[in-house]
């Protein structure tokens, strides 16, 4: 017989609808419905708030409030069906279990050794951001106790209010900074350092508040506090030894033993049990264990990877619903209550913002930076809700005060992003116009600057060997390369851990000594820079895929580079065919082509030089430039001439010319059908080639030849004759009547142009890498722009190739707020 909603406990599973049971009267199916409802609502709200660049925690808080008695819960039938009173213990247990492991993850983000390196400015800002709001919170508590909080225990209420107003949510702040691309700016680093100190201080104060909120005598509270301190000291003495031993058993590059992961999670649960038994809260034990986990090696990464998706994606939103079910905005009634809400919000904002701004100005920060820091330090979030829920459970906060404080946390977090955007706009590059935006230049002795981008270690060998080939002769100013590691910022909490890859002194995240893929990349480039005479500047960009192109473009503008080189979004399999690495990398490349302030190259990696760096003395490459005519082809040839300066490289330049005997009606008909204007750059091509031939006369390493062909088939046959070269360099949109004949062919990747697509197709069997070059120009034709924006439609791509006689590039400005830091 079904167990109806009432005071009796629920059974776990039902017998099914066919046997007359209502699944919502049983705990397991009811929890499933609750979780699904929470996930759908919070994700929809997050999507709606995305244009406002709000962190996901805002959507989760709003979702919790909407599901509670403030909105949907006003319908008692809904509330009793979906969130009946006897289901709440199960919901709260799951929510707190998820929160326990989430705070373990938060602890892994903090490196206590890095806190010692926190600068004096950040420390002063943190102390000011705690002290003034704490004092004002105590003052506000007197106003609340005299009105709507009469009869509460004074001491714990004062401390809880002080803590609630002085908190800065470290994980939420990191997410906001990342979204605004301020994570590695001076303001971002200062805010993160100060927030880390604030976070630690808030936990200490919260422990004090909990110990004071017990129903026992002051002696009991003292014993609780001393026992908690003893537990932390014991953990500091024992836990690091256990974790370090586990970490040593997990060598780099090998999977972490499941036994160690399970043992660590069991330690987290045991620590939570001990702190709960002491009388503080189970969350403290989990947080302390997370802080003590070693940050070096693969061990911590494996822990985070195995825990975070289930915890943050599934269980953590339940905590916001649990809070929302306790939040009833309807309890805020009358002018007095709403006035107290305004008072709490004003006091919270005033304390944080004014305290932070004043100290920042004393530390000689600008007014803009000081205001931005003040707004950022006013960020609340999950930690705030934890404080409020503990206060509610301990009987320190009543329903009305709880609702007021939750709305305060929501308001202060929501306003952070728009206020920072409005007040702090990092200085854009003063001079957006610079001369050398292309490889073609009159004075080749000037320093050449190139921005190379990569997503992982797979791209490194070919990039380094390409840089080696590009360094040319020992010119007066040489070559400078900015090697940018592109890291995706996801919704996963551990994405913030990637900040250590852009580490700076005083940033209270993972230790500088951390080893791993990022450091391997840095070491590879730095070693190459020392062995060769090339200036290498490793940099890091941390962005969502949707805006990663902005980081690339902003960095290119700041560094005044002549060319951006990005990896192709596909990699070659063992059988020679190409496989998509990530589809969204293709969109990044297309947007870079559309908006770049300089020339762009897409490198199709087939292992140029093998799987390791080839030293200068051992370089023995043959490079082929296919020249059909036009701006992109001239830029490709200019790059080839630069490469030809290397003593170990032979450059073959093949110019394709249509046989005059076949220039007739058929060719002109094809062009007319394609609606493409006949290019008028043949004379410019002749002048450019003539000049290069004159400059390279007597150089046996540069071979120019002209190939007269009748059609596409003969063109392909000529190219096949050079398939044993090491590198093809082609223009993205070659010009001329012969290229127009490629229009009838199917192309999968319009960003590569007709020749690039030909060289990755099965028609040309080669192991040579390919560099597809687009020259910077002031304006792209509309058809070319359209081809970069549309999806993989063969009909659109075919149309695009027909209109590819003109190649250009827009100089659409960027916001200048780049998240790139030199390492």
C-alpha positions, 0 to 999 in steps of 0.5 A: 500500500502506498505511503501517503505524504504525511508525518510518517517516513517515506519508503525508498521505491514504489511498486509502480503506477500499474499497482496503484502506487504514486511514485511521488510518495516514495523517496527515490522517484521523488528525489529524481523528479526534484533533481531533474526539475532543479537542473532544468530550471537552473540551466534555463536561467543560466542561459537567460542570464548569459548575455548579462555575463552573470555567474551560474551561482546567480541563476542557481540562487534565483532558481532555488527561490523560485522553487520555494515558497516565494514563488511556485511554492505559493501553490500548496498542491505543488509544494506538497507534491514535489517538496513534501515536508517528509522528503526534505531530510533526504533532499537536505542530506544529498545537498549537504553531501554534495556541498561537503565534496564541493568545499573539498574541491574549493580547498584544493584551489587554495595553496597555503604556501602561496598565501605567504607570498601575498603582497602587502597591498593585497593583504591590506585590501583583504583586511579592510574588506573584512574589518569595516563590513564586520563592524558595520554588520555588528552595528546592523545586528543591533537594528535588527535585534530591536525590530524583527530579531527580538529574543535571539542570542546576542553574541552568535547573532552579532558574529553571524551578521558580521561574517555574512556582510564581510564575506567575499566568495572566492570561487564566484569572484574567480568566475566573474574575473574570468568571464570579464577577461580580468583574471590576469590583469593587475586588478584581477590578481589583486582581487584574487589574492585579497579574496583568498585571504578573506575566504580563510578569515571568513571560515575562521570567523564562521567557526567562531560563530558556530561555536558560540551558537551552541545551546550550552554554556560558554565553557562548552563553546570554548571547548568546541573552539579548542577541539576544532583548533586541535583537529586542524593542527592534527590534520596539518601534522598527519594528512600531508604525509599521507597525501604526499605518499599517495602522490608519489605512488602516482607518476606523471603520465599514468592513471591514478590508482582508484584505491588512492582516490577512494581513500582520499574521499573516505578521509574527506567524509571522516574529517566531516564526521569529526568536525560535525561531532565536535560541533562545528560543521562537517563542511569544515573538515572537508575544506581543511582536507582539500587545503592540505591535498598536495597541488603538485603532480597528477594526484590532485587533478585526478581527484578533482576530475573524478569528483567535480562533475557529479558534485557541481552538476548534480548535487550542488544545485540541490543546496540552492533549492534547500536554501530556496525552500527556507526563503520566503520573500513574503515574510518581508512585509511592511515598510519596516521590513523593506527598509531593513532590507535596504539597510542591510544591502546598503551597509554590506555594499558600503562596508566592502566597497568603501573599505576596499576603495579607501585602502586601494587609494592609499596603496596608490592604485588609480580611482578606476582600479580601486572602484573595480576592486571594491565592486569585485570584493563585494561578490557574495555567493555560495559561501554566503548561503552556507553561513546563512543556512548554518545560522538558520539551522542553529536558530540564530536567524529567523525566517525574515532575516534569512530572506533579507540576507539571501536577497542581499547576497543575490543583489550584491552578486548580480550587480558586480559584473555590470558595475565592473564593466561600467567603471573599469575598462583596462587601457586599450592599446594606445596605438592601434595602427602599426606598420608591419601587419603582413609578411610583405615589407620593404625593410626585411631587416626589421624584427618579425613578430609572430603569434603562434597558438596551440591547444596542447602538446600535440601541436608543439613539435611542428610549431617549434620546427616551423619557428626554427625554419622561420628565424631566417638569417641572423638579422639585426632585430631577428624574430620574436615569437609569442607562443600562446597556450589556449585554455578553455574556461568551462563551467566546471569549478576546477577551470579556475585551477587553470589560472596557475598556468598564468601564474604570478607571484602572490596569486594564491592558487596552485604553487609555481612548482606545479609540473604538468603539461603546461610546464612541459610546454613552457620548458619546450619553448624556453629551451628552444629559445635558448638553443636558437637565437629566437626571442620566445615569449610563452603566454596563456589565454584562458577563455570560453571557446565562444570568445577565445578569438578575442584573446588571440586578436587582442594579443596580436594587436598588443604585440603588434605581430605580423602574422597569427598562426593557428592550428587546424581543427583536425589532426591526422590519424595513422591511416593518413585521414584527418579527424576532427579534434574539436569542432568548436576550434574551427569556429575559433579559426574562422573568427580569427580569419574574419577579425585579425589585425594582421595576416593569418596562417593555418598550420595543418600538421603532418609532423613537420620535422618529426616528433621533436625539435630539429636543431638548426644544423640538422634542418633539411627541408624542401618547401613548396609555394604554389603560386596562382596569383593574388594577395594571399599568394603573394603573402604566402610567397613572402613567408616562403622567402623568409623561410628560404633564408635558413641555410638548411631549406630549399624553396621551390616556387611554382607559378601556374599559368593557363595555357593560352591555347585553351583560354576560350569560351569554356573558361569564361563561361565558368567565370560568368556562372560563378559571378566572380570578377576577373582579377586584375592583379596579374601585373602586381604578381609579375612585379612582385615575382620579378623583384623577388627573382632579382633579390634571390638571383645567385641563390641556389636554394631558391628555385622558380619555375612556371608550369603551363597547364590546361585544366585542374587535372593537369594542375593536380598532376603537377602538384603531385610531382612535389608530394615529397616536399616537407611543407606546402605554403599556399594562399587561402584565396588564390586569384585568377581564372585557373583557381575559378575552375576549382569552383566545381569541386567539393570543399569541406573547410572553407577556411582553408580555401580551394588549395588547402582543401585539395592538399588535405584531400585524398587526391594528393597523397603526401606527408607534407604539412601545409600552411594556408596563408591569408594576407591582411587587407582592409576589407573582406568582400561580403561573400568571403565574410559569409563563407566564414560565418556559415556552417558546413554547407557544400552549396554555400562553400561552392558559392564562396569559392566562386567569389574568392577573386578578392581577398581582404580582412576587416579590422574590426576593433576588439574590446582590448580586455585581454586575458593574456599574461607573459610567463 
